[in-house]
Amino acid sequence: RVLSNVVVDAYTYFVAWDLLAKEIDPVKLTKSNRHDQVGSGGELPEDTAQALAHFEHLINQLTKGPLGNWKVAMVASPPLRRHYVRDPQDPTNTRISVTSKDGSRKKGDHLLWLLEVLLEEDQLFLCGLDNVCDELEREIRSNKTSRERITPYIASLISDLSLFGELKRQIALVTPGPRMGVIVEQEEKHAVFNKRIKLFSQTFTTMTGLGKGLAEVGTPLCKFDYPSHKRRTQATTETMQHAESNLDTFWSHVDDYCKAKTSGTIHQMLTDILKERQLQRTPDWVDPTKDSNDSKEHSESDTISSELAAVELQSRTENTITAATTHARGRQKTKTRGVPRTSSATTVQDTDDVTDQNLAKPILEVSKRGFKVFTALFYMPAEEEPPGEVPWSDFLSAMASVGFSIKKLDGSAWMFALVDDEWKQSIIFHEPHPSSKIPFQVARRIGRRLWRRYGWSSENFRRA
């Protein structure tokens, strides 16, 4: 059941966010076309009011998903579960209910009161989702004790709910309130909503009941141990390959289940919104001592050949350029900081210096501190020792040094956007919690996401 929820939530959340991103563009276009009339104090234009009404209904319905997960996760969170007691199980259903435990909470526990407001629909309606999430954010930031009671999963749910709350608030700022409900009837809202979430419903329906047999291929969880944070040896290589094989078996079970219900895999169903990715497999172990022995056999002959080639190159160079030019070029200094200036004397470049590889992989000069961060993000297993944890402050500094604008969102989410990116592609990373350091495994995951989004690797960075 737990494994099934993990898989189903991952795909349904992805489809939901993609749906919101697509539906918000027409709303923005309609609002911008009526900019002079929106917010002027009069009634909204009919097309704008209808677009906002349907979008608000979409948000209200999609918010039920994170709120449903919140009701299950909050009372079960390890730092908070001591405040609740499980009621006797009803034999007629599998639903689990809990009640507050008497004497388990301190007087004036502001954090717990805010968390419980999200459990009660009436209280949430009176307080407002955006207000509760904003106050939660303030409490968590300002109170260390409260911050330690929030687990990473709870923080991610707060981030999702905060985004939904902000969307509702933005709509409320431009809508005339009760008059909006007269323009679009409830039946029409439901009809448009059901049409919009067709893919979402299809995804959820297809994966319902996935838990049957999933435990056999998904447990014990130690079969997926992936020691990428350890130095690459024959043992770690075989462990990683074994984990990849077990993961293939797990997803084959998911694919087979979906094929039995829809005659296609889940990725084939979502082919319009999923991007193609190339799987990276762990190559077989190669003993580095054998490579070093082979290289030693050829090192002496390679050295002699290199010296002869250098003498020949110097001879040909002296015959084609003057001594003055040679002296001038020898005194040139390569600029390593900032953007070099171009002048009339230096506008001509050798075509051999500009290659497709250089254009595709720009070199970003970073400080010693930043280089250490990116070395951890793009760690290569062939290197001797894996790096340790990365301080979050160092990560923020490194990202800012390569041109990212950084914005703190609600919960643990931070948004990074390249200032000079013409496509305006942003990426979101979550701050580690409760520790302020990024574990090495998470750091490598961040590196893979940067590679998929911007094509970056360790070759793109150099110490200034």
ChimeraX attribute file (.defattr): number of C-alpha atoms within 10 A of each C-alpha:
attribute: neighborCount
match mode: 1-to-1
recipient: residues
	/A:1	11
	/A:2	10
	/A:3	13
	/A:4	19
	/A:5	14
	/A:6	10
	/A:7	15
	/A:8	21
	/A:9	16
	/A:10	11
	/A:11	17
	/A:12	19
	/A:13	15
	/A:14	14
	/A:15	21
	/A:16	17
	/A:17	12
	/A:18	14
	/A:19	17
	/A:20	15
	/A:21	11
	/A:22	10
	/A:23	16
	/A:24	14
	/A:25	11
	/A:26	15
	/A:27	20
	/A:28	14
	/A:29	12
	/A:30	16
	/A:31	21
	/A:32	13
	/A:33	12
	/A:34	15
	/A:35	11
	/A:36	9
	/A:37	15
	/A:38	19
	/A:39	14
	/A:40	10
	/A:41	10
	/A:42	9
	/A:43	14
	/A:44	21
	/A:45	13
	/A:46	12
	/A:47	14
	/A:48	21
	/A:49	24
	/A:50	19
	/A:51	18
	/A:52	25
	/A:53	22
	/A:54	21
	/A:55	22
	/A:56	17
	/A:57	17
	/A:58	22
	/A:59	17
	/A:60	15
	/A:61	11
	/A:62	17
	/A:63	16
	/A:64	12
	/A:65	15
	/A:66	18
	/A:67	19
	/A:68	12
	/A:69	13
	/A:70	21
	/A:71	15
	/A:72	14
	/A:73	16
	/A:74	21
	/A:75	23
	/A:76	15
	/A:77	15
	/A:78	12
	/A:79	13
	/A:80	17
	/A:81	16
	/A:82	14
	/A:83	16
	/A:84	16
	/A:85	14
	/A:86	13
	/A:87	10
	/A:88	9
	/A:89	11
	/A:90	10
	/A:91	7
	/A:92	6
	/A:93	7
	/A:94	8
	/A:95	8
	/A:96	11
	/A:97	13
	/A:98	14
	/A:99	11
	/A:100	14
	/A:101	13
	/A:102	9
	/A:103	8
	/A:104	10
	/A:105	14
	/A:106	8
	/A:107	7
	/A:108	8
	/A:109	10
	/A:110	13
	/A:111	18
	/A:112	16
	/A:113	11
	/A:114	16
	/A:115	20
	/A:116	15
	/A:117	18
	/A:118	24
	/A:119	17
	/A:120	12
	/A:121	11
	/A:122	11
	/A:123	13
	/A:124	17
	/A:125	11
	/A:126	9
	/A:127	13
	/A:128	16
	/A:129	21
	/A:130	19
	/A:131	15
	/A:132	20
	/A:133	25
	/A:134	17
	/A:135	14
	/A:136	23
	/A:137	20
	/A:138	13
	/A:139	17
	/A:140	19
	/A:141	13
	/A:142	11
	/A:143	11
	/A:144	11
	/A:145	12
	/A:146	16
	/A:147	17
	/A:148	13
	/A:149	17
	/A:150	22
	/A:151	17
	/A:152	16
	/A:153	15
	/A:154	19
	/A:155	21
	/A:156	18
	/A:157	19
	/A:158	27
	/A:159	21
	/A:160	18
	/A:161	25
	/A:162	23
	/A:163	19
	/A:164	19
	/A:165	21
	/A:166	17
	/A:167	17
	/A:168	19
	/A:169	15
	/A:170	10
	/A:171	15
	/A:172	13
	/A:173	10
	/A:174	16
	/A:175	19
	/A:176	17
	/A:177	10
	/A:178	8
	/A:179	12
	/A:180	17
	/A:181	13
	/A:182	8
	/A:183	13
	/A:184	17
	/A:185	12
	/A:186	13
	/A:187	9
	/A:188	11
	/A:189	17
	/A:190	15
	/A:191	11
	/A:192	14
	/A:193	16
	/A:194	14
	/A:195	10
	/A:196	15
	/A:197	16
	/A:198	11
	/A:199	17
	/A:200	20
	/A:201	14
	/A:202	13
	/A:203	19
	/A:204	16
	/A:205	12
	/A:206	20
	/A:207	22
	/A:208	13
	/A:209	15
	/A:210	18
	/A:211	18
	/A:212	11
	/A:213	12
	/A:214	19
	/A:215	15
	/A:216	11
	/A:217	18
	/A:218	19
	/A:219	12
	/A:220	9
	/A:221	9
	/A:222	9
	/A:223	17
	/A:224	18
	/A:225	12
	/A:226	18
	/A:227	15
	/A:228	19
	/A:229	19
	/A:230	16
	/A:231	18
	/A:232	20
	/A:233	15
	/A:234	12
	/A:235	11
	/A:236	17
	/A:237	22
	/A:238	17
	/A:239	19
	/A:240	21
	/A:241	17
	/A:242	17
	/A:243	18
	/A:244	19
	/A:245	14
	/A:246	16
	/A:247	16
	/A:248	13
	/A:249	14
	/A:250	17
	/A:251	16
	/A:252	14
	/A:253	18
	/A:254	21
	/A:255	18
	/A:256	15
	/A:257	23
	/A:258	21
	/A:259	15
	/A:260	11
	/A:261	12
	/A:262	13
	/A:263	13
	/A:264	14
	/A:265	20
	/A:266	19
	/A:267	15
	/A:268	12
	/A:269	17
	/A:270	15
	/A:271	11
	/A:272	8
	/A:273	12
	/A:274	13
	/A:275	9
	/A:276	8
	/A:277	7
	/A:278	6
	/A:279	6
	/A:280	7
	/A:281	10
	/A:282	14
	/A:283	10
	/A:284	10
	/A:285	13
	/A:286	11
	/A:287	10
	/A:288	11
	/A:289	9
	/A:290	9
	/A:291	10
	/A:292	10
	/A:293	11
	/A:294	11
	/A:295	12
	/A:296	11
	/A:297	10
	/A:298	10
	/A:299	12
	/A:300	11
	/A:301	10
	/A:302	13
	/A:303	11
	/A:304	11
	/A:305	11
	/A:306	12
	/A:307	11
	/A:308	12
	/A:309	12
	/A:310	11
	/A:311	11
	/A:312	11
	/A:313	11
	/A:314	11
	/A:315	11
	/A:316	10
	/A:317	12
	/A:318	11
	/A:319	9
	/A:320	8
	/A:321	10
	/A:322	11
	/A:323	11
	/A:324	9
	/A:325	10
	/A:326	12
	/A:327	10
	/A:328	10
	/A:329	10
	/A:330	9
	/A:331	9
	/A:332	8
	/A:333	7
	/A:334	7
	/A:335	10
	/A:336	11
	/A:337	10
	/A:338	8
	/A:339	7
	/A:340	9
	/A:341	8
	/A:342	9
	/A:343	8
	/A:344	6
	/A:345	6
	/A:346	8
	/A:347	8
	/A:348	9
	/A:349	8
	/A:350	6
	/A:351	7
	/A:352	6
	/A:353	8
	/A:354	10
	/A:355	10
	/A:356	8
	/A:357	8
	/A:358	11
	/A:359	9
	/A:360	11
	/A:361	16
	/A:362	12
	/A:363	15
	/A:364	15
	/A:365	18
	/A:366	20
	/A:367	15
	/A:368	12
	/A:369	13
	/A:370	23
	/A:371	19
	/A:372	17
	/A:373	25
	/A:374	23
	/A:375	20
	/A:376	21
	/A:377	25
	/A:378	20
	/A:379	21
	/A:380	17
	/A:381	15
	/A:382	11
	/A:383	10
	/A:384	10
	/A:385	13
	/A:386	18
	/A:387	19
	/A:388	14
	/A:389	16
	/A:390	20
	/A:391	15
	/A:392	16
	/A:393	12
	/A:394	16
	/A:395	20
	/A:396	17
	/A:397	16
	/A:398	21
	/A:399	19
	/A:400	17
	/A:401	15
	/A:402	15
	/A:403	15
	/A:404	19
	/A:405	16
	/A:406	18
	/A:407	12
	/A:408	13
	/A:409	15
	/A:410	21
	/A:411	27
	/A:412	21
	/A:413	19
	/A:414	16
	/A:415	15
	/A:416	20
	/A:417	18
	/A:418	19
	/A:419	15
	/A:420	10
	/A:421	12
	/A:422	7
	/A:423	7
	/A:424	10
	/A:425	12
	/A:426	15
	/A:427	13
	/A:428	17
	/A:429	12
	/A:430	18
	/A:431	19
	/A:432	17
	/A:433	16
	/A:434	13
	/A:435	11
	/A:436	13
	/A:437	18
	/A:438	22
	/A:439	17
	/A:440	20
	/A:441	18
	/A:442	15
	/A:443	25
	/A:444	21
	/A:445	14
	/A:446	19
	/A:447	21
	/A:448	17
	/A:449	17
	/A:450	16
	/A:451	14
	/A:452	12
	/A:453	12
	/A:454	13
	/A:455	12
	/A:456	19
	/A:457	19
	/A:458	17
	/A:459	12
	/A:460	15
	/A:461	20
	/A:462	17
	/A:463	15
	/A:464	14
